[in-house]
Amino acid sequence: MTETPISDEEDRRAWMDRMNEDERRDFPRKLTAKEREEFDRSWHQQARDEQLPPPEPWRIWLIMAGRGFGKTRAGAEWVLSVADADPHARIALVASSLAEARAVMVEGESGILACSADNRLPTYEPSLRRITFNNGAQALLYSAAEPEALRGPQHSHAWCDELGKWPGTHDKALRCWDNLLLGLRLGEDQKILATTTPRTVQLMQRLMDEKRTPGLVMTRGKTRDNAAHLPQSYLDAMRAEFGDSALGRQELHGELLEDIEGALWSRALLERCRDRHAAPEICRIVIGVDPPASASGDACGIIVAGIDDNRTGFVLADCSVEKASPEKWARAVADAARIWNADRVVAEANQGGAMVESVLRAAEISLPVKLVHASRGKSARAEPVAALYEAGRVRHAEMFGALEDELCGLMVGGAYEGPGRSPDRADALVWALTELMLSKAGRPKVRQV
């Protein structure tokens, strides 16, 4: 038997650090089979320092890190430690939806149930949105989409997951957070753990304001910090796909990207325009194309957009291709037109003119091509389209990371401060939405299916 019981809450790693080499080598042989299993499962034995609660006093612990960092595991283990220490604990588990609270925070492979020892498995009642631990402590599930559900209930602790995904429409995220704070009044030391991938939304910006968030301690981290527990193939693929792009910096490096002063688009504006659940009745579809000057240069921007009977524009897909030959990017345009049954392909013809049309016709003879010539700079062309976003007349069907990075780099006055040498995707979007919403040709018509 060991001198210090394995079930103690002492930091096991610090305890083992005090051992000499012989003691550390002989230690496993002194454990019973049950103790060895429990020691192997010990979170303090496995966790990295940044996954453990901060040593300094805190009221709100914000873990803002890249995907795969181990945020969910840190949250689940913290909830288990709170429940184990306080049989009167009442813990709120808040996610962007109840489905995500169940699938990630509770039932996920790094969730509360998976992190619980077999002999200490809590009782989970999905229909009641409740977890009851063996000593009587409870955790209750909530959706940030239903902020009024947190008006009334009292809690001693809370774990809030993926704050950046909480719904921002009608200020639901802020109302949910405020109702949670107002009900956090049980016990002697109320605490909130928030785990999230950074996104520039209103709630995140408020939390980052130290004057409005007393007692905040922040942990930052990157995906590769957890490399020991992630497949090398995944790390290599993410590095190759996103590299140091703005999306990679946000989703993998855990950086909270600030808006560029003077940009035509802001990230908050794009978040307000996002509507993944929309199923519009599209009456016209246009594909905007910004051809590259050479096969080894910029990307070929290919953006699919549509408009409905209410004159609302929808960005439906980003089919852009990188470093493509004329034949390859023309084939990508033709494929997009076929898949989306496009009414028109609008292509900038400043570089290449007739060559652009001939390349597109070679890929698909019946392609409905319209060539446009830029008489003004990119920023001047983009300003009327940005105004459509400000007026709430454009929706994004999903998150288009590379496209949105470019939009946020287009400046009032003509400069471009986004990723890459040129905003190819953004330019293609401007051509598509201009054709759909700012020209006579953009008037809706009945589509035959």
C-alpha positions as CSV (number, residue, x, y, z in Angstrom):
1,M,0.0,0.0,0.0
2,T,1.1,3.6,-0.6
3,E,1.7,6.1,2.2
4,T,-0.6,8.6,0.5
5,P,-4.0,7.2,-0.6
6,I,-4.5,7.4,-4.3
7,S,-8.0,9.0,-3.8
8,D,-6.5,12.1,-2.1
9,E,-7.0,15.4,-4.1
10,E,-3.3,16.3,-3.8
11,D,-1.6,17.0,-7.1
12,R,-0.2,13.6,-8.0
13,R,2.4,14.9,-10.4
14,A,3.9,17.3,-7.7
15,W,3.9,14.3,-5.3
16,M,5.8,12.1,-7.7
17,D,8.2,15.0,-8.5
18,R,9.3,14.8,-4.9
19,M,10.3,11.2,-5.3
20,N,13.8,10.2,-6.2
21,E,14.5,8.0,-9.2
22,D,14.4,4.7,-7.3
23,E,11.2,5.6,-5.5
24,R,9.5,6.5,-8.8
25,R,10.6,3.2,-10.4
26,D,9.4,1.1,-7.5
27,F,6.1,3.1,-7.0
28,P,3.9,1.1,-9.4
29,R,4.9,-2.3,-7.7
30,K,3.5,-1.0,-4.4
31,L,0.0,-0.4,-5.7
32,T,-2.8,-2.9,-5.6
33,A,-4.5,-3.6,-8.9
34,K,-7.4,-1.3,-7.9
35,E,-5.1,1.5,-6.9
36,R,-3.1,1.2,-10.1
37,E,-6.3,1.5,-12.2
38,E,-7.5,4.5,-10.2
39,F,-4.1,6.2,-10.4
40,D,-4.0,5.7,-14.2
41,R,-7.4,7.4,-14.5
42,S,-6.4,10.3,-12.2
43,W,-6.9,13.6,-14.0
44,H,-4.2,15.3,-12.0
45,Q,-1.8,12.6,-13.2
46,Q,-2.8,13.1,-16.9
47,A,-3.7,16.8,-17.2
48,R,-1.4,19.5,-18.5
49,D,-1.0,22.5,-16.2
50,E,-3.2,24.7,-18.3
51,Q,-6.1,22.2,-18.0
52,L,-6.2,22.5,-14.2
53,P,-7.9,25.3,-12.3
54,P,-5.7,28.4,-11.9
55,P,-3.8,28.7,-8.6
56,E,-4.8,32.3,-8.1
57,P,-8.3,33.3,-6.9
58,W,-10.9,33.4,-9.6
59,R,-14.6,33.7,-10.2
60,I,-14.6,33.2,-13.9
61,W,-12.1,30.9,-15.6
62,L,-12.1,31.3,-19.3
63,I,-10.3,28.7,-21.4
64,M,-10.0,30.2,-24.9
65,A,-8.0,27.8,-27.1
66,G,-7.9,26.1,-30.4
67,R,-9.8,23.0,-31.4
68,G,-8.5,19.7,-29.9
69,F,-6.8,21.6,-27.0
70,G,-8.6,19.5,-24.4
71,K,-11.2,22.1,-23.3
72,T,-14.1,19.7,-23.0
73,R,-12.0,17.2,-20.9
74,A,-10.9,20.1,-18.6
75,G,-14.6,21.2,-18.2
76,A,-15.9,17.7,-17.5
77,E,-13.2,16.9,-15.0
78,W,-13.7,20.3,-13.2
79,V,-17.4,19.5,-12.9
80,L,-16.6,16.1,-11.4
81,S,-14.2,17.7,-8.9
82,V,-16.8,20.3,-7.9
83,A,-19.5,17.6,-7.4
84,D,-17.1,15.4,-5.5
85,A,-16.1,18.2,-3.1
86,D,-19.6,19.6,-2.4
87,P,-22.7,17.4,-2.1
88,H,-24.8,20.6,-2.1
89,A,-23.4,21.7,-5.5
90,R,-25.9,22.8,-8.1
91,I,-24.0,23.1,-11.4
92,A,-25.4,24.6,-14.6
93,L,-24.2,23.1,-17.9
94,V,-24.9,25.6,-20.7
95,A,-24.3,25.0,-24.4
96,S,-25.5,26.6,-27.6
97,S,-28.3,24.0,-27.7
98,L,-29.6,21.2,-25.5
99,A,-28.5,18.7,-28.2
100,E,-24.9,20.0,-27.9
101,A,-25.0,20.0,-24.1
102,R,-26.0,16.3,-24.2
103,A,-23.7,15.2,-27.1
104,V,-20.6,17.1,-26.0
105,M,-20.7,18.0,-22.3
106,V,-22.4,14.9,-21.0
107,E,-22.3,12.0,-23.4
108,G,-19.3,12.9,-25.5
109,E,-16.0,10.9,-25.5
110,S,-14.5,13.7,-23.3
111,G,-17.8,14.4,-21.5
112,I,-18.9,13.9,-17.9
113,L,-20.0,10.3,-18.2
114,A,-16.8,9.2,-20.0
115,C,-14.6,10.9,-17.4
116,S,-16.5,9.3,-14.5
117,A,-15.0,6.2,-12.8
118,D,-17.1,3.1,-13.3
119,N,-17.8,2.7,-9.6
120,R,-18.8,6.4,-9.3
121,L,-20.9,6.8,-12.4
122,P,-23.6,9.5,-11.8
123,T,-27.3,9.0,-12.6
124,Y,-28.2,10.7,-15.9
125,E,-31.8,11.6,-16.6
126,P,-32.0,13.1,-20.2
127,S,-35.7,13.8,-20.0
128,L,-35.2,15.9,-16.9
129,R,-32.0,17.4,-18.2
130,R,-30.3,16.4,-14.9
131,I,-27.3,14.5,-13.7
132,T,-27.3,13.4,-10.0
133,F,-23.9,12.4,-8.5
134,N,-23.6,9.7,-5.8
135,N,-23.2,12.2,-3.0
136,G,-26.3,14.2,-4.0
137,A,-24.7,17.0,-6.0
138,Q,-26.6,17.8,-9.2
139,A,-25.9,19.3,-12.7
140,L,-28.6,20.7,-14.9
141,L,-28.5,21.2,-18.6
142,Y,-29.5,24.4,-20.3
143,S,-29.6,25.8,-23.9
144,A,-28.3,29.3,-24.6
145,A,-31.1,29.6,-27.2
146,E,-33.5,29.6,-24.3
147,P,-32.2,32.3,-22.0
148,E,-35.4,32.6,-20.0
149,A,-34.9,29.0,-18.8
150,L,-32.1,30.4,-16.6
151,R,-34.4,33.0,-15.1
152,G,-35.3,31.7,-11.6
153,P,-33.1,28.6,-11.1
154,Q,-30.2,29.0,-8.6
155,H,-26.7,27.5,-9.0
156,S,-23.4,27.4,-7.2
157,H,-21.3,26.7,-10.2
158,A,-21.6,26.6,-14.0
159,W,-19.7,25.2,-17.0
160,C,-20.4,27.1,-20.2
161,D,-19.2,25.5,-23.4
162,E,-18.4,27.2,-26.7
163,L,-19.5,30.7,-25.8
164,G,-18.5,31.8,-29.3
165,K,-21.3,29.6,-30.8
166,W,-24.1,30.8,-28.5
167,P,-26.9,32.4,-30.6
168,G,-26.5,36.1,-31.0
169,T,-29.8,36.9,-32.5
170,H,-32.0,39.0,-30.3
171,D,-29.1,39.2,-27.8
172,K,-29.8,35.7,-26.7
173,A,-26.2,35.0,-25.7
174,L,-26.0,38.1,-23.5
175,R,-29.4,37.5,-21.9
176,C,-28.4,33.9,-21.2
177,W,-25.1,35.0,-19.6
178,D,-26.9,37.7,-17.5
179,N,-29.6,35.3,-16.3
180,L,-26.9,32.8,-15.3
181,L,-25.0,35.4,-13.3
182,L,-28.1,36.6,-11.5
183,G,-28.9,33.0,-10.4
184,L,-25.4,32.1,-9.3
185,R,-26.0,32.7,-5.6
186,L,-25.8,29.3,-3.9
187,G,-22.8,28.2,-1.7
188,E,-19.9,30.2,-0.5
189,D,-17.7,30.4,-3.5
190,Q,-19.6,30.6,-6.8
191,K,-17.5,29.9,-9.9
192,I,-18.0,29.7,-13.7
193,L,-15.8,27.8,-16.1
194,A,-16.2,28.9,-19.8
195,T,-14.6,26.8,-22.5
196,T,-14.6,28.1,-26.1
197,T,-12.8,28.5,-29.4
198,P,-12.4,32.2,-29.9
199,R,-14.8,34.1,-32.1
200,T,-15.3,37.9,-32.1
201,V,-18.9,38.0,-30.9
202,Q,-20.4,40.5,-28.5
203,L,-20.4,38.2,-25.5
204,M,-16.7,37.3,-25.9
205,Q,-15.8,41.0,-26.3
206,R,-17.7,41.8,-23.1
207,L,-15.9,39.0,-21.2
208,M,-12.5,40.2,-22.4
209,D,-13.3,43.7,-20.9
210,E,-11.7,43.3,-17.5
211,K,-13.6,46.3,-16.1
212,R,-16.9,44.5,-16.7
213,T,-15.6,41.0,-15.7
214,P,-14.1,41.1,-12.2
215,G,-12.4,37.9,-11.1
216,L,-11.6,36.7,-14.6
217,V,-8.6,34.4,-15.2
218,M,-7.9,33.4,-18.7
219,T,-6.1,30.3,-20.1
220,R,-4.9,30.5,-23.7
221,G,-3.8,27.6,-25.8
222,K,-3.3,26.0,-29.2
223,T,-4.3,22.8,-30.9
224,R,-0.8,21.5,-30.9
225,D,-0.5,21.9,-27.1
226,N,-2.4,18.6,-27.0
227,A,-0.4,16.9,-29.7
228,A,0.4,13.9,-27.5
229,H,-3.3,13.0,-27.7
230,L,-4.1,13.9,-31.3
231,P,-3.3,11.9,-34.5
232,Q,-0.3,13.3,-36.3
233,S,-2.2,12.9,-39.6
234,Y,-4.8,15.4,-38.2
235,L,-2.2,17.9,-37.1
236,D,-0.4,17.7,-40.5
237,A,-3.7,18.1,-42.4
238,M,-4.8,21.1,-40.4
239,R,-1.4,22.8,-40.8
240,A,-1.5,22.2,-44.5
241,E,-5.1,23.3,-45.0
242,F,-5.1,26.4,-42.8
243,G,-1.5,27.3,-41.9
244,D,-1.2,30.8,-40.5
245,S,-4.4,32.0,-42.2
246,A,-6.8,34.0,-40.1
247,L,-9.1,31.0,-39.8
248,G,-6.2,28.9,-38.7
249,R,-5.1,31.5,-36.2
250,Q,-8.6,31.5,-34.7
251,E,-9.6,27.8,-34.8
252,L,-6.2,26.2,-34.2
253,H,-4.0,28.8,-32.5
254,G,-6.8,30.1,-30.3
255,E,-6.4,33.8,-31.2
256,L,-9.3,36.2,-30.8
257,L,-9.1,38.1,-34.1
258,E,-9.9,41.8,-33.7
259,D,-11.5,43.7,-36.5
260,I,-9.3,46.0,-38.6
261,E,-10.3,49.6,-38.1
262,G,-11.8,51.0,-41.3
263,A,-12.8,47.7,-42.8
264,L,-16.0,47.5,-44.8
265,W,-17.0,44.2,-43.1
266,S,-16.6,43.3,-39.4
267,R,-16.7,39.9,-37.9
268,A,-19.6,40.8,-35.7
269,L,-21.5,41.9,-38.8
270,L,-20.8,38.6,-40.5
271,E,-21.9,36.7,-37.4
272,R,-25.2,38.6,-37.5
273,C,-25.7,37.6,-41.1
274,R,-25.0,33.9,-40.6
275,D,-28.1,31.7,-40.9
276,R,-27.2,28.0,-41.2
277,H,-30.8,26.9,-40.6
278,A,-32.3,29.0,-43.5
279,A,-34.0,27.0,-46.2
280,P,-34.9,29.8,-48.7
281,E,-36.9,29.4,-51.9
282,I,-34.2,30.6,-54.2
283,C,-35.5,32.1,-57.4
284,R,-32.2,33.0,-59.1
285,I,-28.6,31.8,-58.7
286,V,-25.5,33.5,-59.9
287,I,-21.8,32.4,-59.7
288,G,-19.3,35.1,-59.4
289,V,-15.8,34.4,-60.7
290,D,-12.6,36.3,-60.2
291,P,-10.1,34.6,-62.6
292,P,-6.4,34.4,-61.6
293,A,-3.7,36.2,-63.6
294,S,-1.6,33.0,-63.8
295,A,-1.8,29.4,-62.7
296,S,0.9,29.9,-60.1
297,G,-0.5,33.1,-58.6
298,D,-3.6,34.0,-56.7
299,A,-6.7,31.8,-56.2
300,C,-9.6,31.7,-58.6
301,G,-12.5,33.1,-56.6
302,I,-15.7,31.1,-57.3
303,I,-18.7,32.1,-55.1
304,V,-22.3,30.8,-55.5
305,A,-25.0,33.2,-54.4
306,G,-28.8,33.3,-54.7
307,I,-31.7,35.5,-54.1
308,D,-35.3,34.8,-52.9
309,D,-38.6,36.4,-53.6
310,N,-38.1,38.8,-50.6
311,R,-35.0,40.2,-52.3
312,T,-32.7,38.6,-49.6
313,G,-29.4,37.5,-50.9
314,F,-27.8,34.2,-49.8
315,V,-24.1,33.2,-50.0
316,L,-24.5,29.5,-50.7
317,A,-21.0,28.1,-51.4
318,D,-17.3,28.9,-51.8
319,C,-16.0,26.8,-54.7
320,S,-12.7,28.7,-55.1
321,V,-9.6,26.8,-56.2
322,E,-5.9,27.6,-55.5
323,K,-3.1,27.7,-58.0
324,A,-5.1,26.2,-60.8
325,S,-4.5,26.1,-64.5
326,P,-7.1,27.8,-66.7
327,E,-8.5,24.4,-67.5
328,K,-8.8,23.4,-63.9
329,W,-10.5,26.6,-62.6
330,A,-12.8,26.7,-65.6
331,R,-13.9,23.1,-64.9
332,A,-14.5,24.1,-61.2
333,V,-16.8,26.9,-62.4
334,A,-18.6,24.6,-64.8
335,D,-19.1,22.0,-62.0
336,A,-20.4,24.6,-59.6
337,A,-22.9,25.9,-62.3
338,R,-24.1,22.3,-62.9
339,I,-24.4,21.4,-59.3
340,W,-26.3,24.6,-58.4
341,N,-28.2,24.9,-61.6
342,A,-26.9,28.5,-62.0
343,D,-28.8,31.1,-64.1
344,R,-25.7,33.1,-64.8
345,V,-21.9,33.0,-64.4
346,V,-20.5,36.5,-64.0
347,A,-16.7,36.6,-64.6
348,E,-14.4,39.6,-64.4
349,A,-12.7,40.1,-67.8
350,N,-10.2,42.8,-67.0
351,Q,-7.4,40.2,-67.3
352,G,-7.8,38.1,-70.4
353,G,-11.0,39.4,-71.8
354,A,-12.1,37.0,-74.5
355,M,-9.7,34.4,-73.2
356,V,-11.7,34.1,-70.0
357,E,-14.9,33.4,-71.9
358,S,-13.2,31.0,-74.3
359,V,-11.7,29.0,-71.4
360,L,-15.1,28.8,-69.7
361,R,-16.8,27.8,-72.9
362,A,-14.2,25.1,-73.5
363,A,-15.1,23.7,-70.1
364,E,-18.9,23.8,-70.8
365,I,-20.2,25.1,-74.1
366,S,-23.6,26.0,-72.7
367,L,-22.3,27.9,-69.7
368,P,-24.4,31.1,-69.3
369,V,-21.4,33.4,-69.1
370,K,-21.6,37.2,-68.6
371,L,-18.3,39.1,-68.7
372,V,-17.9,42.2,-66.5
373,H,-15.2,44.9,-66.6
374,A,-14.0,46.6,-63.4
375,S,-14.0,50.4,-64.0
376,R,-13.6,51.1,-60.3
377,G,-11.3,49.7,-57.6
378,K,-12.2,46.6,-55.5
379,S,-13.2,48.7,-52.5
380,A,-15.4,51.0,-54.4
381,R,-17.2,48.1,-56.0
382,A,-17.5,46.4,-52.6
383,E,-19.0,49.3,-50.7
384,P,-22.6,49.0,-52.0
385,V,-22.5,45.2,-51.3
386,A,-21.2,45.9,-47.7
387,A,-24.2,48.2,-47.3
388,L,-26.5,45.4,-48.2
389,Y,-25.0,43.4,-45.3
390,E,-25.5,46.3,-42.9
391,A,-29.1,46.5,-44.0
392,G,-29.6,42.8,-43.1
393,R,-30.3,41.8,-46.7
394,V,-27.6,39.2,-47.1
395,R,-27.3,35.8,-45.3
396,H,-24.4,33.3,-45.2
397,A,-25.6,29.7,-45.3
398,E,-22.5,28.6,-43.3
399,M,-19.2,29.8,-42.1
400,F,-16.9,30.6,-45.1
401,G,-13.7,31.2,-43.3
402,A,-11.3,32.1,-46.1
403,L,-14.0,34.3,-47.8
404,E,-14.8,36.1,-44.6
405,D,-11.2,36.7,-43.8
406,E,-10.9,38.5,-47.1
407,L,-14.1,40.6,-46.6
408,C,-12.8,41.8,-43.3
409,G,-9.6,43.0,-45.0
410,L,-11.3,45.2,-47.6
411,M,-10.8,48.8,-46.4
412,V,-12.8,52.0,-46.9
413,G,-10.6,54.0,-49.3
414,G,-9.3,51.1,-51.4
415,A,-6.6,49.3,-49.4
416,Y,-6.6,45.6,-48.8
417,E,-5.2,44.3,-45.4
418,G,-6.5,40.7,-45.5
419,P,-4.7,37.4,-46.1
420,G,-3.0,36.8,-49.4
421,R,-2.1,39.3,-52.1
422,S,-5.6,39.9,-53.4
423,P,-9.2,39.3,-52.2
424,D,-10.1,36.9,-54.9
425,R,-13.0,35.3,-53.1
426,A,-14.3,38.6,-51.9
427,D,-14.2,40.0,-55.4
428,A,-16.1,37.1,-56.8
429,L,-18.8,37.6,-54.1
430,V,-19.1,41.2,-55.0
431,W,-19.6,40.4,-58.6
432,A,-22.3,37.8,-57.8
433,L,-24.3,39.9,-55.3
434,T,-24.0,43.0,-57.6
435,E,-25.5,41.0,-60.4
436,L,-28.3,39.6,-58.1
437,M,-29.2,42.6,-56.1
438,L,-27.8,45.8,-57.6
439,S,-28.6,45.4,-61.3
440,K,-31.8,45.1,-63.3
441,A,-30.9,41.5,-64.1
442,G,-31.2,40.8,-60.4
443,R,-35.0,41.0,-60.4
444,P,-36.5,37.6,-59.2
445,K,-38.1,35.3,-61.7
446,V,-39.7,31.9,-61.4
447,R,-37.2,29.0,-61.6
448,Q,-38.3,25.8,-63.3
449,V,-37.1,22.7,-61.5
